Amino acid sequence: MRSNKADKEAALAAKRHAAQAAIERIPHDCLLGVGTGSTTNEFIALLPQVRDRISKVVSSSEATTALLRDLGFEVSPLSQCGTLDLYVDGADETDEHRRLIKGGGGALTGEKILVASSRRFVCIVDESKRVKLLGKFPLPVEVIPMARSAVARKLVAMGGQPQYREGMITDYGNEILDVHNLKILDPEEMESEINQVPGVVTVGLFARQRPEVVIVGTPSGTCTL
């Protein structure tokens, strides 16, 4: 049996392999969008290698902005960039059809905006994030605070068990419900249904706008979906 330390080292190696593979996909003169999360942080750490390829960089969250600035990057507002050439981000789950659950870090609204504003979306994950059916990871739903209880009741009616994420206020001043035990048999339909509930800002299902590729890191390399 492998030790806990060995497991952590293997997981970190997998994330770094995925991150390096994404670095290699950055074109010259790139308007780059950067997501949020532990695997994306490995990607951010490698960005100084290709600084000369990046014309502007846009961030999905305040946390990512801080990391980029620490590395000497000037972070531009999306409003000054127009359509991005490439957006790179991680995921909490991916199925074989590249449909994702995102939002474990609480940045799902910024992430969804950047996905919609990019010509290309590349997702990087370690192999533990691959699933046959989305939903083992609780589905994040960002809600306007006054609507939290009303949205929770709707999510219960859909078969889920929403749990308020204590102490979490998003970059936009909203709250998050994490929905447990939801059967996500049709991710595209469920994404639309939840997004239409009054008070929902966005849901962490990324099924209608999927990445062009999911790079799956392993301790020894990568594969793609």
C-alpha positions in Angstrom: 0.0 0.0 0.0 1.3 3.4 -0.9 1.9 6.0 1.8 -0.2 9.1 2.0 2.9 11.1 1.1 3.4 9.0 -2.0 -0.2 9.5 -3.0 0.1 13.3 -2.7 3.3 13.3 -4.7 1.7 11.3 -7.5 -1.3 13.6 -7.6 0.9 16.6 -7.7 2.9 15.1 -10.6 -0.3 14.4 -12.5 -1.4 18.0 -12.1 2.0 19.3 -13.2 2.0 17.0 -16.3 -1.5 18.4 -17.3 -0.3 21.9 -16.7 2.8 21.5 -18.8 0.7 20.1 -21.7 -1.6 23.1 -21.6 1.4 25.5 -21.6 2.5 24.0 -24.8 -0.9 24.9 -26.4 -0.5 28.7 -25.8 0.0 30.4 -29.2 2.1 33.5 -29.8 0.5 36.8 -29.2 -2.1 35.1 -27.0 -5.0 36.8 -25.3 -5.1 34.3 -22.4 -7.8 33.6 -19.8 -6.8 31.8 -16.7 -9.1 29.8 -14.3 -9.0 29.0 -10.7 -8.1 25.9 -8.6 -5.2 23.7 -7.6 -4.4 22.3 -11.0 -4.7 25.7 -12.6 -2.3 27.0 -10.0 0.3 24.6 -11.4 -0.4 26.1 -14.8 0.0 29.6 -13.5 3.4 28.7 -11.9 4.6 27.7 -15.4 3.4 30.8 -17.2 6.7 32.7 -16.8 8.2 30.2 -19.2 6.0 31.6 -22.0 5.7 35.2 -20.9 6.8 36.3 -24.4 3.8 34.6 -26.0 1.2 36.3 -23.9 -0.1 39.7 -25.0 -2.7 40.0 -22.3 -4.0 37.9 -19.5 -7.5 37.9 -17.9 -8.3 36.2 -14.6 -11.5 34.3 -13.5 -11.1 35.3 -9.8 -9.5 37.5 -7.3 -7.4 34.6 -6.0 -6.0 33.9 -9.5 -5.4 37.6 -10.1 -3.2 37.7 -7.0 -1.1 34.7 -8.1 -0.6 36.2 -11.6 0.4 39.6 -10.2 2.9 37.9 -7.8 4.6 36.5 -11.0 4.8 40.0 -12.5 1.8 39.7 -14.9 -0.4 42.7 -15.5 -4.0 41.4 -15.3 -6.4 43.1 -17.8 -10.1 43.5 -17.5 -12.1 41.4 -19.9 -13.8 44.5 -21.2 -10.4 45.7 -22.6 -9.7 42.4 -24.4 -12.7 41.3 -26.3 -12.7 37.7 -27.4 -9.9 35.7 -25.8 -7.8 33.3 -27.8 -7.5 30.6 -25.1 -9.0 29.9 -21.7 -7.3 27.3 -19.5 -9.0 26.0 -16.3 -9.4 22.9 -14.2 -12.6 21.0 -13.2 -13.9 19.1 -10.2 -15.3 16.3 -12.5 -15.3 15.4 -16.1 -17.2 12.7 -18.0 -16.1 11.0 -21.2 -18.0 13.6 -23.2 -16.0 16.5 -21.7 -19.0 17.7 -19.7 -17.8 19.3 -16.5 -18.7 20.2 -12.9 -16.8 23.3 -11.8 -17.0 25.7 -8.9 -15.4 23.9 -6.0 -13.2 27.0 -5.5 -16.2 29.3 -5.7 -15.2 31.1 -9.0 -17.8 29.5 -11.3 -19.4 32.7 -12.5 -16.1 34.3 -13.6 -15.1 30.9 -15.1 -18.3 30.6 -17.1 -18.0 34.2 -18.4 -14.4 33.5 -19.6 -15.4 30.2 -21.2 -18.2 32.1 -23.1 -15.7 34.8 -24.1 -13.0 32.5 -25.5 -12.4 31.0 -28.9 -10.8 27.9 -27.3 -11.2 26.3 -23.9 -8.7 23.7 -22.6 -9.4 21.9 -19.4 -6.7 20.3 -17.2 -7.4 17.7 -14.6 -5.7 14.9 -12.8 -7.0 11.4 -13.4 -9.0 11.3 -10.1 -11.5 13.8 -11.7 -12.7 11.4 -14.4 -16.2 9.9 -13.8 -18.7 8.0 -15.7 -21.6 10.0 -14.4 -21.4 13.6 -13.2 -22.6 14.3 -9.6 -20.5 12.5 -7.1 -18.9 15.9 -6.5 -21.6 18.3 -5.1 -22.8 20.6 -7.8 -22.1 24.3 -6.9 -24.9 26.8 -7.6 -24.2 30.5 -7.1 -27.2 32.4 -5.8 -28.2 35.9 -4.9 -28.4 35.9 -1.1 -32.1 36.9 -0.8 -33.0 33.9 -3.1 -31.0 31.3 -1.3 -33.9 29.5 0.5 -36.2 29.7 -2.6 -33.5 28.3 -4.8 -32.8 25.5 -2.3 -36.4 24.5 -2.3 -36.4 24.2 -6.1 -33.2 22.1 -5.9 -34.8 19.8 -3.4 -37.8 19.4 -5.8 -35.3 18.4 -8.5 -34.0 15.6 -6.2 -31.0 17.2 -4.8 -29.9 18.0 -1.2 -28.5 21.6 -1.2 -26.1 22.6 1.5 -25.2 26.2 2.2 -21.4 26.7 1.8 -20.7 28.4 5.2 -18.4 31.4 5.1 -18.2 31.6 1.3 -19.0 34.9 -0.3 -18.1 35.0 -4.0 -16.2 37.7 -5.8 -19.5 39.1 -6.8 -21.0 39.2 -3.3 -23.2 36.1 -3.7 -23.5 32.8 -1.9 -23.1 29.1 -3.0 -25.3 26.1 -2.5 -23.5 22.8 -3.0 -26.1 20.2 -4.2 -25.5 16.6 -3.1 -27.0 13.4 -4.4 -28.3 15.0 -7.6 -28.8 12.5 -10.5 -27.3 14.3 -13.5 -28.5 12.1 -16.3 -28.8 14.9 -18.8 -26.2 17.6 -18.0 -27.2 19.9 -20.8 -30.9 19.9 -19.8 -30.1 20.3 -16.1 -27.7 23.2 -16.7 -30.5 25.0 -18.5 -33.1 24.2 -16.0 -31.1 25.3 -13.0 -29.9 28.5 -14.7 -33.6 29.5 -15.3 -34.5 29.4 -11.6 -35.0 33.0 -10.4 -32.1 34.0 -8.1 -29.6 31.7 -9.6 -26.5 33.5 -10.9 -25.1 30.4 -12.6 -24.6 26.7 -12.0 -21.4 24.8 -12.0 -22.4 22.5 -14.9 -20.3 23.2 -18.0 -22.1 21.0 -20.4 -23.3 23.3 -23.2 -20.0 25.0 -23.6 -17.5 22.2 -23.3 -13.7 22.3 -23.6 -12.2 21.4 -27.0 -10.0 19.0 -25.0 -9.6 17.7 -21.5 -6.0 17.0 -20.7 -5.8 14.3 -18.0 -2.6 14.2 -16.1 -1.2 11.0 -14.7 1.9 10.5 -12.6 3.8 9.4 -15.7 2.3 11.7 -18.3 -1.0 12.7 -19.9 -3.9 11.5 -22.0 -6.7 13.5 -23.6 -10.5 13.3 -23.8 
